[in-house]
Amino acid sequence: MRILLVEDDAILAGRLREVLEEAGLLVEIAADGSQAAFLGCTEDYDAAVLDLGLPGQDGISVLHHWREHGRDLPVLILTARGRWSDKLAGFGAGADDYLTKPLHLEEVVLRLRALVRRTRGHADPVLRVGALAFDTLSSRFTLDGQPLTLTAQEQRILAYLMHRPDQVVSRSEIGEHVYARDLEPDSNTVDVLIGRIRRKLGRPLIHTERGLGFRLSAPATPPG
């Protein structure tokens, strides 16, 4: 998952980034409201963590800007303000969830995973495609109930596909959600990583759609 973290406190932003990246998420940081408003409207993120007290443009204004421009990414608000009126303003602007500082950093990970999962229509925290399962709470993959060993990049690609079963995903989409903006790979790199994942799966779960990208689907069940 590719996350936009909007936080002007450099120490907190660094700690959050570390925890989120340890959980296998790709994190990009915006330190002020103007940068956040721009990135949220021009880049493709799976979710955003948005502080309300920002320099230049406050978080509520940023959220209004995103929603007015049709950006429907799930947004988790972080704030030191605990008043109900502030929470009401956040939800009124289009927030999906709310956490008050001081934070339990691991809870931010859990809330984000839940938001993205629900946005994609998954109620169960364990995503399944055939014999392949992804526990979104622990970030662990299993195949036939046995742990699946993957590199960090392989985990990000497979998690992205698991959230979009039976959907065709382009190489550029995969690159955008696995690598930072300044490190996007060429299509051959994505193909190599997909090939490695296929070998580890040992069965036809990832299908190539010629000229379009890849689709993760369970094998068809033979008729009765």
N, C-alpha and C positions, 0 to 999 in steps of 0.2 A: 504494500500500500504506500502511496505517495502522500505525505502529509505536509500541509503548510502550517508552520508554527509561527504565530504572530505574538511576540513578546519583547518588550523593550528592556527588560532586566536581563543583562547579558549573562549573569551568573545562573539565574533560573533557566534561561533559554538553553544554556550549555548543559545543565543537569538534565533537563527534559529531553534534549536531543540525544544525550547518551543513553538514557533509559529507553527511549523509543527505538533507537537504532539497535540496541541490544535485543529488543523484541522483534527485530527483523523488518522494521519500517524504514522507509526512505523519507528523510526530513529535510525541508528547506525552511530557512528562517527569514522572517521579515521583522525589522526592529522598529518600524513606525507605521502609522496608519496609511500614509500615501503609498508606500511601497506595497503594503498588504492589499490595498484596494486594486492596484495595478496587477499584481501577480494573480490574485483571485479571479480576475476577469480575463486574463490572457493565458494562463497555464491550466493544465488539467490535473486536479488533485482529487484524491479519494475522500479526503476530509480535511478540516481545518481546526486548529486549536487557536482561539482568539482571545487575547487579553482585552479588557475594556478600557483600561487606563493607558492610552497610547499617546505619544507626542504627535503633534501635527493634525491628526484626525482620529477621534476616539473610536473605540471598537464598535459601538452602536452604529455610527455613521458608516464605517467600513462594511458592516453587515448589510445595512440598507442598500449600499452601493452594489454589493454583490447580487442581492436579490432583485434589485431594479434592473440589473443587466442579465437576468435570467440564469444566474449561477445557483444551482440547487444542491451543491455539495453539502453534506452534513457538517454542522459547526458545533463544536464544544467550546463554550465560553469559560474563561478563567478570569476571576476578579477578586480583589480584596474587599469588594463591597458585598455585605451580607444582607442588605435591606431587601425586603420583598419588592419594593418599587423598582429597584435596579434589575432584579430577576425578571419582573414583568416586562420591563423595557427590552431586555435581551430576547425573551421569547417573542415579544411583539414584533421585533425586527427580523425574526426568522431563525433564531437559534434552535438547536435540537436538544441540547443538554447543557448543564451548568455545573461548575465546580467552584467553590469558594476557597481562596487561599487562607492559611497555608495548606499545601497539597500533599497528599500521598501520591508520589509520582507514579507508582505502579497502577493506581486507580485510573490515571489518565489513559494508560495503555488499554485497560479493560473497557473503559467507556468508549474510546475510539473504535475498538474492534466491534463492540456491540452496535455502535451507530452505523458503521459501514456494512455490517452483516444485515441489519434490518433494512437499510436502504436497498440492498440487493435482494431483499425478499427471503432472507434466511432467518428463521426463528431459532433453530437449534444452533448452539455454539460449535457443534461438530459438523463440518461440511463433508459430504460424501459424494463421490462419483465412482460407482462400481465398488471395487474392493479398496479403493483409495479413500482415506479419511484425513481431514485436517482439523485438529483441535485449535480453534481460534483463541482459546484462553491460554493454552500453554505453548502455542506456536509449534506443535509437533505434528509430523506426518506419520501415518502408518499405512502399510499395504498388507492386506489379509491379516490385520491385527498386529503385525510386526513393525518395529520402528524402521523408518526410511531415512537413510543418511544422505543429506544434501548439503551442498555448500550454501553460503549466504545468498549468492545470486540465484542459484537454483531454487532456493526456498521462496524468494521474492516472486520469481516468475510463476512457480507452481501455485502459490497462494493467490496471485492475481487471476490465474486461470480458474482456480477453484471457486472464486467468488462470481465467476461468469460461466457456469457450465452450459454447454451446448450453444455458446455464442462464439462467433468468429472474432478473433482479436488480432489486429494487425501487428506487424513487427515494430512499427513506430510506436504504437501504444505500449507494447511491452517495454521498449527501450525507455520511454518517458517515465514509466512507473517503477523501473528497477535501478536507473542511474540518475544521478543529479544532472541538472540542466547543462552544466559545462562538461559532462563526461558521457554524454549519450553515445552508445556504440553504433557501429554500422550493422546492417542487417545480417552479415555473415556471423558476427559475434552472437547475435540472438539465436541464429540457426544452430551454432555449435552448442550453446547452452541447452536448447530444446533437445538436441540429439543426446546429450548426456543424461538429461532427465528421462528420456524415453528408454535408454539402456537400463537405468536404475529401476524403472517401473517394470520393464520386461514384458509388457503387454500393450496392445494398441489402444491407449487412452487419449493420446494427443494426435490429432489428425491434421494434416496439412491441407489447407484450402488454397489451391493454386492461384497465385496472384492476389490473394486476400490476406492470408495469415494462418492462424492456427485455431483449432477448436478442441476443447476438452470434453469428451463424452464417454459414457460407459459403453462397453461392447453391447451390441444388440443381442437380446435373448432369443435363441432359436425357437421357432414355433413348436408348441406342444408336443 
